Amino acid sequence: MAEKREKDETVAGLKLNSRLLELLAKLQEVELEDFELEAGELEIWLQPGAVAAPIIAPPKAVAPPVKAKPTQILEAEFTPPIETYPGKVVEVKLGRRGGKSVVIGGETTPAFYTFERPTPHPPVISIDVFDMEVPLARAVKMHVKDVLGDPAAWAKLAVEKFGADMITVHLISIDPLVKDASPKEAVKTVEAVAQAVDVPLVIGGCGDPVKDADVFQEVCETFAGERFLISSITRDMDVERCAKFIKKTGHVALAFTPMDLNIARELNRRLYDFLAKEDIVMDLTTAALGYGLDYAFTNMERARLAALMGDPELAHPMSSGTTNAWAAREAWMKMAPEWEPRELRGPLWEVITALTLLLAGVDLFMMMHPAAVKTVKDVIAQLMGGKSGNAERLVEWVTAKF
């Protein structure tokens, strides 16, 4: 009997299931009354979107807060970090017997970190003069056209009118490919300049390693004890010979290397065999404004930081041939109207080159344009003064008009 009842219930269930399916297919909806469900396991499937989302009222619009225009710089207390460095840049004295002298170097902190320690000596500027007429940018030539070809008169003008701290005498005429002037003729030029001005002199060669060595020796021996800066001693010269006559006659060597600190160390080590560190200034090469200047700045900054961290082979004052700024054609060529006037653009090119390297730690700048010289001297004076800037003017820099 039990088996028959179970079979009847199964048949009834199948019929019920079949009937439900027919109703669902026809009506799409079935309502059950007095329905009971007994289940051991129950699985409910809910299709996405079957449940209607509740209706939420949109938020009320809130007006954005009114931003007040600041009227002053926010005040905040600042304590600069004070560092002590194990190294120190060597001091080098350049000057004339019975004349003026300058001291460069001696730094124990990065350039113009006056909040750590004062800058011992201000950077100095040497103005370039040439022993013969050379092609010059119009912006420069207009200021010196009356003294071209006369280095003594040019030097006097540079000191008395343009405020040069030093004079760089470029002996271009000694170049074997130009006039091939003799060492004796070069000495006469230097003597004329030395009588015209009483500031320290930089003696520049022509770039020929053999001819430069001969001329430098003649000049050094003639002006023994005058502490000229001999520009320059390079690796392709007879370094031992040059170092010996510089030491014997009491001058200073400008060690020139092409933007490589390892090469600079190597040349300095060769000079140490004959010269005291106080008789060496480094020239790491100055590139014109642009990508090259970025590399020159990085190289000089690395040298100065290495010196402060105790590298004895880089602990020398640095010189910059800043007039290389005029090697960039953008400094002098005619360009679109927005780049004019050239008379202003050229000096700006030289100023930017100088100020960039000033922040890297350069101690001696060789420059040419009088307006550029004055601008850089004014900035140096401002930085040496240690005064803070005008906060009100700094805030308004965005709206400044020129």
Secondary structure, DSSP 8 states (H G I E B T S, - for coil): -HHHHHHHHHHHHHHHHHHHHHHHHHHS----SS-----SS------TT-S--------------------S-------------S-----EEEE-TTS-EEEE---SSSTT-TTTS--SS--EEEEEEESS-----HHHHHHHTTTTT-HHHHHHHHHHTT--SEEEEE-GGG-TTTT---HHHHHHHHHHHHHH--S-EEEE--S-HHHHHHHHHHHHHHTTTS--EEEEE-TTS-HHHHHHHHHHHT-EEEEE-SS-HHHHHHHHHHHHTTS-GGGEEEE-----TTHHHHHHHHHHHHHHHHHHTT-GGG-S-EEE-GGGGGGSGGGTS---GGG--HHHHHHHHHHHHHHHHHTTT--EEEE--HHHHHHHHHHHHHHHHT----HHHHHGGGG---
